[in-house]
Amino acid sequence: MLQSQVRAGSWILEQDGTLLACHTVERPFATAVRREKSYQEKRGTFKATVTETARIPLTKVRRQGEEIVFSGEGHELSLRPEARPRGVQIFLRGEEGWAYEFSLPAMEDECVFGGGEQYRKVDLRGERVKNFVSEHIKASTVLEKAIVPRALYREKKASSIGSYAPMPVFVTDAGRLIRFDTASDGWADFGEEEYRFQYDACPASLTLQKGSSFQELAALLSVQIPNRQYLPDWCLDGMILGAQGGAEEVLRKTFSLLDAGAEICGVWSQDWSGCNRTMMGYQVWWNWEADEKLYPDIRGMIRKLNERGVRFLAYINPYLVKDSRLYTFCREKGYLITRRDGSIYHIKSTTFDAGMLDLTNPEAVTYIKNVLIKKNMLDLGVSGWMADFGEYLPLDCVLHDGDPAKLHNLWPVLWAKVNREAIEEYGAKDAFFFSRSGYTGIQTYAPILWNGDQHTDTTRDYGMPCVMPASFTDVR
């Protein structure tokens, strides 16, 4: 039974005798924070500069009809608890322009998991976890490793490492589920005596539930966030081989392995759209149509692969390399994100500039689905692809519709949604894609998530070992 009690200046929320949340004057449930915030972005890595100008602990509490109101210095935050299976969903209403910090009770020796993909640790107790979609790999760290001898390299702390797919969802080995419904930048701090959560805007709700096992917690979560992940049956018939360099090279490598007895269900060629040679090496030409030089008869190549039981996978992302054919077309149509002065907003990937397709523009979305995905990939016989990126949306850009600061975390979900809708509209039941970035809700659209670009070394911050924590902590 859920019990919510307000008395003598305190508030206690319990489920079947288990304390879910509490409030006292000494340790208020909520604090309103006014601050100034700016961002610097470089190749998908964001650095925030924050100046706190006001902090108001909401120490007073009263019941007002069905709501509970916390207040302090003229500021109010209202909450309305509604019972849910094994817990409660607390609907929150704060004031526009304020950040909010919340306190929940910690349990002794409790381990905390989740937060989406977290690359450094599985148990997040004692850590501060970011809630901001960003590039995991930092160019500065790559350079540092190239210069500093391995023995002198110092692995980075968990709190300094970004995530392609953070989520404000956590579970504990004591059977607790904590989920904030918010798309705001923020953090969670799992201290010894309390857990603190701060977000740039008031979350829509906070869900607190209690389960007897991780399986039960996952079932409770799946009711809130529909999980429609899948893998086509053909993916289980062997490995997906990464091969590129043109049609002849792809066929040679694939058939050589098949003839040697390898079980291959698919071949993934990232350079199907062309090669972009830069000082960083061999890269993909971000122009999402088959390259006539590398893949002059891509339909014929795919047909030959299919005859041997092998599917073909391609690559796409929501950017177009500057001055490519499709970039020029989309720029003229107004499908690219702009700066405040009306110029195209370019992002830099390694050494080249690219424009960003505006996923809030209905005409641009229709073009992506009907031309870039259905016509340029599915019509050719492509059975899958990587829907890469999604984490670079600048907070100072101009969108067709919406505030980029509020949409930054949701951008990879919008990107996955476009890809999923294109597949379902086309009726390609055996086709799938995989994503690198995400946020809460990505599991409704992306069939599978990929853990990212790890370094080919044994460091636990950015090397291959960090794949395991990322897989274990990703509560989906």
C-alpha positions as CSV (number, residue, x, y, z in Angstrom):
1,M,0.0,0.0,0.0
2,L,1.2,3.5,-0.9
3,Q,1.3,6.0,2.0
4,S,2.0,9.7,1.6
5,Q,2.1,11.6,4.9
6,V,2.6,15.3,5.7
7,R,3.0,16.2,9.3
8,A,5.1,18.6,11.5
9,G,6.9,20.1,8.6
10,S,8.0,16.7,7.1
11,W,6.8,14.4,4.3
12,I,7.2,10.7,4.1
13,L,6.3,8.5,1.1
14,E,6.3,4.7,1.7
15,Q,5.3,1.6,-0.3
16,D,4.5,-1.5,1.8
17,G,6.7,-0.2,4.5
18,T,9.6,0.7,2.2
19,L,10.7,4.3,2.3
20,L,10.6,5.8,-1.2
21,A,11.1,9.5,-0.5
22,C,11.2,11.9,2.4
23,H,11.5,15.5,3.3
24,T,12.7,17.4,6.4
25,V,13.7,21.0,7.0
26,E,17.3,19.8,7.4
27,R,17.2,17.7,4.3
28,P,14.6,19.1,1.9
29,F,13.2,16.9,-0.9
30,A,13.6,19.7,-3.5
31,T,15.8,22.8,-4.1
32,A,15.2,25.4,-6.7
33,V,18.4,26.6,-8.5
34,R,18.8,29.7,-10.7
35,R,21.9,29.7,-12.9
36,E,23.6,30.8,-16.0
37,K,24.9,28.2,-18.4
38,S,26.9,28.2,-21.6
39,Y,28.4,25.4,-23.7
40,Q,31.5,24.9,-25.8
41,E,31.4,22.1,-28.4
42,K,34.2,20.4,-30.2
43,R,33.6,17.4,-32.4
44,G,30.6,16.3,-30.4
45,T,32.2,16.8,-26.9
46,F,30.4,19.5,-24.9
47,K,31.9,21.5,-22.0
48,A,29.4,23.4,-19.9
49,T,30.2,26.5,-17.9
50,V,27.8,27.0,-15.0
51,T,27.4,30.0,-12.7
52,E,24.9,29.5,-9.9
53,T,23.1,32.8,-9.0
54,A,20.5,31.5,-6.5
55,R,19.8,28.4,-4.5
56,I,16.5,28.1,-2.6
57,P,15.9,25.0,-0.4
58,L,12.2,24.4,-0.5
59,T,12.0,23.6,3.2
60,K,8.2,24.2,3.9
61,V,5.7,21.6,2.9
62,R,1.9,21.6,3.0
63,R,-0.9,19.5,1.5
64,Q,-3.2,21.3,-0.9
65,G,-6.0,19.2,-2.1
66,E,-4.5,16.2,-4.0
67,E,-1.2,18.0,-4.3
68,I,1.8,18.4,-2.0
69,V,3.5,21.8,-2.2
70,F,7.1,22.6,-1.3
71,S,8.0,26.2,-0.9
72,G,10.7,28.6,0.2
73,E,11.4,32.3,-0.3
74,G,8.3,32.8,-2.5
75,H,9.2,29.8,-4.7
76,E,6.9,26.8,-5.0
77,L,7.1,23.3,-6.4
78,S,4.0,21.1,-6.6
79,L,3.8,17.4,-6.8
80,R,0.9,15.0,-7.2
81,P,1.6,11.3,-6.4
82,E,-0.4,8.6,-8.2
83,A,-0.1,5.0,-7.3
84,R,1.5,2.6,-9.8
85,P,2.2,-1.1,-9.6
86,R,4.7,-1.6,-6.8
87,G,5.2,2.1,-6.3
88,V,4.3,5.6,-7.4
89,Q,4.6,8.2,-10.2
90,I,5.0,11.7,-8.8
91,F,3.9,14.4,-11.3
92,L,5.9,17.6,-10.8
93,R,5.2,21.2,-11.6
94,G,7.8,23.8,-11.1
95,E,8.6,27.3,-12.3
96,E,9.9,28.1,-15.8
97,G,13.6,29.1,-16.0
98,W,14.6,27.3,-12.8
99,A,16.7,24.2,-12.4
100,Y,15.6,21.7,-9.7
101,E,17.6,19.5,-7.4
102,F,16.0,16.5,-5.7
103,S,17.1,14.4,-2.8
104,L,16.2,10.7,-2.2
105,P,17.3,8.5,0.7
106,A,20.3,6.3,0.2
107,M,20.5,2.8,1.6
108,E,23.6,1.4,3.3
109,D,25.7,-0.8,1.1
110,E,23.3,-0.4,-1.8
111,C,24.7,-0.7,-5.3
112,V,23.3,1.5,-8.1
113,F,23.1,0.6,-11.8
114,G,21.8,2.2,-14.9
115,G,22.0,5.8,-16.2
116,G,22.0,4.5,-19.8
117,E,25.5,3.7,-21.1
118,Q,28.1,4.4,-18.5
119,Y,31.6,3.4,-19.6
120,R,33.8,3.4,-16.5
121,K,31.9,1.6,-13.8
122,V,29.0,-0.8,-13.3
123,D,28.2,0.2,-9.7
124,L,27.6,3.9,-9.8
125,R,27.6,4.4,-6.0
126,G,29.9,7.2,-5.1
127,E,29.8,8.6,-8.6
128,R,28.3,11.7,-10.3
129,V,26.6,10.6,-13.5
130,K,26.0,13.0,-16.4
131,N,22.6,13.2,-18.2
132,F,23.7,14.8,-21.4
133,V,24.1,13.1,-24.8
134,S,27.6,13.6,-26.2
135,E,30.6,12.0,-27.9
136,H,32.2,9.3,-25.7
137,I,35.6,9.5,-27.3
138,K,37.6,12.8,-26.8
139,A,40.1,13.8,-29.5
140,S,42.4,15.2,-26.7
141,T,42.6,11.7,-25.1
142,V,43.5,10.2,-28.5
143,L,46.3,12.7,-28.8
144,E,47.4,12.2,-25.2
145,K,47.7,8.4,-25.7
146,A,49.7,9.0,-28.8
147,I,52.2,11.2,-27.0
148,V,52.3,9.8,-23.4
149,P,53.9,6.4,-22.8
150,R,51.4,3.8,-21.7
151,A,52.9,3.4,-18.3
152,L,52.4,7.2,-17.6
153,Y,48.8,7.4,-18.9
154,R,46.3,8.1,-16.2
155,E,42.8,6.7,-16.8
156,K,40.0,9.3,-16.6
157,K,37.4,9.4,-13.8
158,A,33.8,8.2,-14.5
159,S,32.4,11.7,-13.9
160,S,34.5,13.2,-16.7
161,I,33.5,10.6,-19.4
162,G,30.6,11.4,-21.7
163,S,28.0,9.0,-23.0
164,Y,26.4,8.5,-26.4
165,A,23.2,7.2,-24.6
166,P,22.6,8.4,-21.1
167,M,19.2,7.9,-19.5
168,P,17.8,9.2,-16.1
169,V,16.8,5.7,-15.1
170,F,18.4,3.7,-12.3
171,V,17.9,0.4,-10.5
172,T,19.5,-0.8,-7.3
173,D,20.3,-4.2,-5.8
174,A,17.9,-3.4,-3.0
175,G,15.1,-3.6,-5.6
176,R,14.5,0.1,-6.2
177,L,13.6,1.7,-9.6
178,I,14.2,5.5,-9.9
179,R,13.2,7.2,-13.2
180,F,12.9,10.9,-14.0
181,D,10.8,11.8,-17.0
182,T,13.0,14.7,-18.4
183,A,15.0,15.5,-21.4
184,S,17.0,18.2,-19.6
185,D,20.8,18.3,-19.1
186,G,21.6,17.3,-15.6
187,W,23.3,14.8,-13.3
188,A,22.8,12.2,-10.6
189,D,25.1,12.0,-7.5
190,F,25.0,8.8,-5.5
191,G,26.4,9.7,-2.1
192,E,26.5,7.6,1.0
193,E,23.7,9.3,2.9
194,E,21.5,10.6,0.0
195,Y,21.1,10.5,-3.8
196,R,20.8,13.9,-5.4
197,F,19.5,14.6,-8.9
198,Q,19.6,18.0,-10.7
199,Y,18.1,19.0,-14.0
200,D,17.9,22.2,-16.0
201,A,14.1,22.2,-15.9
202,C,11.5,20.6,-13.7
203,P,11.0,17.0,-14.8
204,A,7.5,16.0,-15.8
205,S,7.5,13.2,-13.2
206,L,9.5,11.0,-10.9
207,T,8.7,7.3,-10.8
208,L,9.7,5.3,-7.7
209,Q,9.0,1.5,-7.7
210,K,10.1,-1.5,-5.7
211,G,10.7,-5.0,-7.2
212,S,11.8,-8.3,-5.9
213,S,14.2,-8.9,-8.8
214,F,15.9,-7.1,-11.7
215,Q,13.5,-9.0,-14.0
216,E,10.6,-7.5,-12.2
217,L,12.1,-4.0,-12.3
218,A,12.7,-4.5,-16.1
219,A,9.0,-5.5,-16.5
220,L,7.8,-2.4,-14.6
221,L,10.1,-0.2,-16.8
222,S,8.9,-1.8,-20.0
223,V,5.3,-0.7,-19.3
224,Q,6.5,3.0,-19.1
225,I,8.9,2.8,-22.1
226,P,7.7,0.4,-24.8
227,N,10.6,-1.8,-25.9
228,R,10.4,-2.8,-29.6
229,Q,13.9,-4.0,-30.1
230,Y,14.4,-6.9,-32.5
231,L,16.8,-8.7,-34.7
232,P,15.8,-10.4,-37.9
233,D,16.3,-14.2,-38.0
234,W,18.9,-14.0,-40.7
235,C,21.2,-12.1,-38.2
236,L,21.6,-15.4,-36.2
237,D,22.9,-17.4,-39.2
238,G,26.5,-16.3,-38.9
239,M,28.7,-13.2,-38.5
240,I,28.3,-9.8,-40.1
241,L,31.6,-9.1,-41.8
242,G,33.0,-5.6,-42.1
243,A,34.5,-5.1,-45.5
244,Q,35.0,-2.1,-47.8
245,G,37.1,-0.8,-50.6
246,G,34.6,-1.2,-53.5
247,A,32.4,-4.0,-54.9
248,E,35.2,-6.2,-56.2
249,E,37.1,-6.1,-52.9
250,V,33.9,-6.8,-50.9
251,L,33.0,-9.8,-53.0
252,R,36.5,-11.1,-52.9
253,K,36.8,-11.0,-49.2
254,T,33.3,-12.3,-48.5
255,F,33.5,-15.2,-50.9
256,S,37.1,-16.1,-49.8
257,L,35.8,-16.5,-46.3
258,L,32.7,-18.4,-47.3
259,D,34.8,-20.8,-49.4
260,A,37.1,-21.3,-46.4
261,G,34.1,-22.4,-44.3
262,A,33.2,-19.2,-42.5
263,E,29.5,-18.7,-41.6
264,I,28.6,-15.2,-42.8
265,C,25.0,-13.8,-42.7
266,G,25.9,-10.2,-43.8
267,V,28.6,-7.9,-45.0
268,W,28.7,-4.3,-43.8
269,S,30.3,-1.8,-46.2
270,Q,30.5,1.7,-44.7
271,D,32.0,3.2,-47.8
272,W,29.0,2.3,-50.0
273,S,28.5,6.1,-50.5
274,G,32.1,6.8,-51.3
275,C,35.5,7.4,-49.8
276,N,36.6,10.7,-48.2
277,R,40.4,10.7,-47.9
278,T,41.7,13.2,-45.3
279,M,44.7,13.6,-43.1
280,M,42.9,11.2,-40.7
281,G,42.9,8.5,-43.3
282,Y,40.2,6.6,-45.2
283,Q,36.7,7.9,-44.2
284,V,33.2,7.7,-45.5
285,W,31.9,10.3,-48.0
286,W,28.8,11.6,-46.3
287,N,26.5,11.7,-49.4
288,W,23.9,9.0,-49.0
289,E,23.7,7.4,-52.4
290,A,25.7,4.6,-53.9
291,D,29.1,5.7,-55.2
292,E,29.4,5.0,-58.9
293,K,33.2,4.5,-58.8
294,L,33.5,2.2,-55.8
295,Y,30.1,0.4,-56.3
296,P,29.2,0.9,-60.0
297,D,26.7,-2.0,-60.0
298,I,25.6,-2.2,-56.4
299,R,22.4,-4.0,-57.3
300,G,24.3,-6.7,-59.1
301,M,26.8,-7.0,-56.2
302,I,24.0,-7.3,-53.6
303,R,22.3,-10.0,-55.8
304,K,25.5,-12.0,-55.9
305,L,25.8,-11.8,-52.2
306,N,22.2,-12.8,-51.7
307,E,22.8,-15.9,-53.9
308,R,25.3,-17.0,-51.4
309,G,23.0,-16.3,-48.4
310,V,24.6,-13.0,-47.5
311,R,22.8,-9.8,-46.8
312,F,24.3,-6.3,-47.5
313,L,24.5,-3.6,-44.9
314,A,25.2,0.1,-45.5
315,Y,25.8,3.2,-43.4
316,I,24.0,6.6,-42.9
317,N,24.0,9.5,-40.5
318,P,22.0,12.7,-40.3
319,Y,24.7,14.9,-41.8
320,L,25.9,15.7,-45.3
321,V,29.5,16.5,-46.2
322,K,29.8,20.1,-47.3
323,D,29.5,20.7,-51.0
324,S,28.5,17.1,-51.8
325,R,25.6,16.7,-54.3
326,L,23.0,15.9,-51.6
327,Y,24.3,18.7,-49.3
328,T,23.8,21.2,-52.1
329,F,20.3,20.0,-52.8
330,C,19.2,20.0,-49.1
331,R,20.8,23.4,-48.6
332,E,18.7,24.9,-51.4
333,K,15.5,23.2,-50.1
334,G,16.1,24.5,-46.5
335,Y,16.5,21.1,-45.0
336,L,19.7,21.9,-43.1
337,I,20.0,23.4,-39.6
338,T,21.2,27.0,-39.6
339,R,22.9,29.5,-37.3
340,R,21.1,32.6,-35.9
341,D,22.4,34.7,-38.8
342,G,20.8,32.3,-41.3
343,S,24.0,30.6,-42.5
344,I,24.3,26.8,-42.5
345,Y,25.5,25.4,-39.2
346,H,28.4,23.1,-39.9
347,I,29.8,20.5,-37.6
348,K,33.4,19.2,-37.9
349,S,34.1,15.5,-37.9
350,T,37.8,15.0,-37.8
351,T,38.9,17.3,-40.5
352,F,35.9,18.0,-42.7
353,D,32.7,20.1,-42.4
354,A,29.2,18.8,-42.7
355,G,25.7,20.2,-42.6
356,M,23.0,18.7,-40.3
357,L,19.6,17.6,-41.6
358,D,16.8,19.2,-39.6
359,L,14.8,16.4,-38.0
360,T,12.1,19.0,-36.9
361,N,11.4,19.9,-40.5
362,P,8.6,17.6,-41.8
363,E,9.7,18.1,-45.4
364,A,13.2,17.2,-44.5
365,V,12.0,14.1,-42.6
366,T,9.9,13.0,-45.6
367,Y,13.0,13.5,-47.9
368,I,15.2,11.4,-45.6
369,K,12.7,8.6,-45.4
370,N,11.5,8.5,-49.0
371,V,14.8,9.3,-50.8
372,L,17.8,8.6,-48.6
373,I,16.5,5.5,-47.0
374,K,13.8,3.9,-49.1
375,K,15.0,4.8,-52.6
376,N,18.8,5.0,-52.1
377,M,19.1,2.0,-49.8
378,L,16.0,-0.3,-49.5
379,D,15.2,-0.2,-53.2
380,L,18.8,-1.4,-53.9
381,G,18.3,-4.5,-51.7
382,V,20.1,-3.2,-48.6
383,S,19.0,-5.3,-45.6
384,G,20.5,-3.2,-42.8
385,W,22.6,-0.2,-41.9
386,M,24.2,1.7,-39.1
387,A,22.2,4.9,-38.3
388,D,25.2,6.7,-36.8
389,F,25.6,9.9,-34.8
390,G,22.8,12.0,-33.4
391,E,24.8,13.4,-30.4
392,Y,26.2,16.6,-32.1
393,L,23.1,18.9,-32.0
394,P,24.5,22.4,-31.0
395,L,22.5,24.2,-28.4
396,D,22.9,27.6,-30.2
397,C,21.5,26.5,-33.6
398,V,18.2,27.4,-35.2
399,L,15.7,24.6,-35.9
400,H,12.6,24.6,-38.1
401,D,10.6,23.9,-34.9
402,G,11.7,23.8,-31.2
403,D,14.4,24.8,-28.8
404,P,17.7,22.9,-29.4
405,A,18.6,23.1,-25.7
406,K,15.4,21.1,-25.0
407,L,15.8,18.7,-27.9
408,H,19.5,18.0,-27.6
409,N,19.1,14.8,-25.6
410,L,16.1,13.7,-27.7
411,W,17.8,14.2,-31.0
412,P,19.2,10.6,-31.3
413,V,15.7,9.3,-30.5
414,L,14.2,11.5,-33.3
415,W,16.9,10.1,-35.7
416,A,16.1,6.5,-34.7
417,K,12.4,7.2,-35.2
418,V,13.0,8.4,-38.7
419,N,14.9,5.2,-39.6
420,R,12.3,2.9,-38.0
421,E,9.4,4.6,-39.7
422,A,11.1,4.4,-43.1
423,I,11.5,0.6,-42.7
424,E,8.0,0.1,-41.5
425,E,6.5,2.3,-44.2
426,Y,8.5,0.4,-46.8
427,G,7.3,-3.0,-45.4
428,A,10.9,-4.3,-45.1
429,K,10.2,-6.9,-42.4
430,D,13.7,-8.4,-42.6
431,A,15.6,-5.1,-42.5
432,F,17.1,-3.5,-39.4
433,F,19.5,-0.8,-38.3
434,F,21.7,-0.2,-35.3
435,S,22.3,3.1,-33.5
436,R,25.2,4.5,-31.6
437,S,23.6,7.3,-29.6
438,G,20.3,7.4,-27.7
439,Y,18.2,8.6,-24.8
440,T,15.1,7.4,-23.0
441,G,12.7,6.2,-25.6
442,I,15.4,4.9,-28.1
443,Q,14.3,1.4,-27.3
444,T,11.0,2.1,-28.9
445,Y,12.7,2.7,-32.3
446,A,16.2,1.3,-32.5
447,P,16.4,-2.5,-32.9
448,I,19.9,-2.6,-31.3
449,L,22.5,-0.2,-29.9
450,W,26.2,-0.2,-30.6
451,N,28.6,0.7,-27.8
452,G,30.7,3.1,-29.8
453,D,34.3,3.8,-30.9
454,Q,36.5,2.3,-28.2
455,H,40.3,2.6,-28.4
456,T,42.1,-0.5,-29.4
457,D,43.9,-0.9,-26.0
458,T,43.2,-2.2,-22.5
459,T,42.5,1.1,-20.7
460,R,39.3,1.0,-18.7
461,D,38.2,4.5,-19.6
462,Y,38.2,4.5,-23.4
463,G,39.7,1.1,-24.3
464,M,38.0,-2.2,-25.0
465,P,37.3,-3.1,-21.3
466,C,34.8,-0.2,-21.1
467,V,32.5,-2.1,-23.5
468,M,31.4,-4.4,-20.6
469,P,30.3,-1.7,-18.1
470,A,28.5,0.1,-21.0
471,S,26.5,-3.1,-21.7
472,F,25.7,-3.9,-18.1
473,T,24.7,-0.4,-17.0
474,D,22.5,0.3,-20.0
475,V,19.0,-0.1,-18.4
476,R,16.8,-0.7,-21.4
